[in-house]
Structure formats: structure tokens, C-alpha cells
Amino acid sequence: MTGILGAGEFVDEGLRRAVVIALGDLGRSDDWGDRADAGHGLAAFAEMQEAAELLLKLVLDPDDTFVTRQTAEALLRRKDKAGLTTVASALAVADDNHADWIHTATVDVFSVFSDDLDEALRLCEEMSGDADDRVARGARLLQASLAEIEPILRSS
């Protein structure tokens, strides 16, 4: 099925699902580099239910925190609710080590522009009231992490 995005832009949902399936296979690899690449690539599809579960597993990768950092950073760089929701869900159940790497990714992404930080804080505030307790709890943790950041560039 093909849907229209905008003038001259088309999305083929079948192709998007095929990409998510292929990246999902890569994300289940025994190789940490493959899993990190899969997390980075899958982040572009975070709004798709098919990608959400694997993205969560990659953020919480039990074997290599490089996978955690790469996946969390890619999700946060989306600077949207889909990316923040996945990171918040992971943060709600992350051990201290994973939480530290998620925090590092958060600082890397949101320490430059105040507008990006402000929007992330707004979205976390909205998500803190989510019906899913895990998302709500994680959003509060992510919001606290974001609140510690002093961005380099502020809008005038």
C-alpha cells in the first residue's frame, strides 16, 4: 500500500516493513557492531510498532553498552515523541550502567540548542502523564536528566 506524504513524496509501507524486518535481523546478530548499526538504522522507523520492541531491546542491550549509546543517541536525535518514548521506556527499567550511557547520549544530543532542549522537556512533561506507567516513569527520569543540561546556544 502506498500513501502520500506530501507533494511528490510517496511511502510504500511494504518496503518500510521490509527494511524494519531486515534491520531487526541485523539487530539480533551476535556481533555488537551489527546490533549498533541496526539500532542506528531502526531509529528512523521508531514510529512503527514493528520497530518499537527491538529498539527497546537494543537500548537495553545486555552485552554491549556501545549498542545502548548508539541506539539511544539515534532515537534522541529524532527529537520527537516516538524517539523520546522509546528512550523513556528503556530508562524506566535500565540498570545504572545502561542509565549512565542513556544519560551520556542525552547530553550529547541536547547540549547544543536551547530550543531542542526546551521541546524535549515539553514532550517529557506531556509523556509523564502517559497511561503506560513505564513511559510515564521513564519520562520523569528523562526530564530530570534533561533539566541538568545547560545548552551552549540559546535563542534570542
Buried (B, 14 or more C-beta within 10 A) or exposed (E): EEEEEEEEEEEEEEEBBEBBEEBBEBBEEEEBEBBBBBBBBBBBBBBBEBBBEBBBBBBBBEEBBBBBBBBBBBBBBBBBBBBBBBBBBBBBEBEEEBBBBBBBBBBBBBBEBBEBBBBBBEBBEEBBEBEBEBBBBBBBBBBEBBEEBEBEEEEE
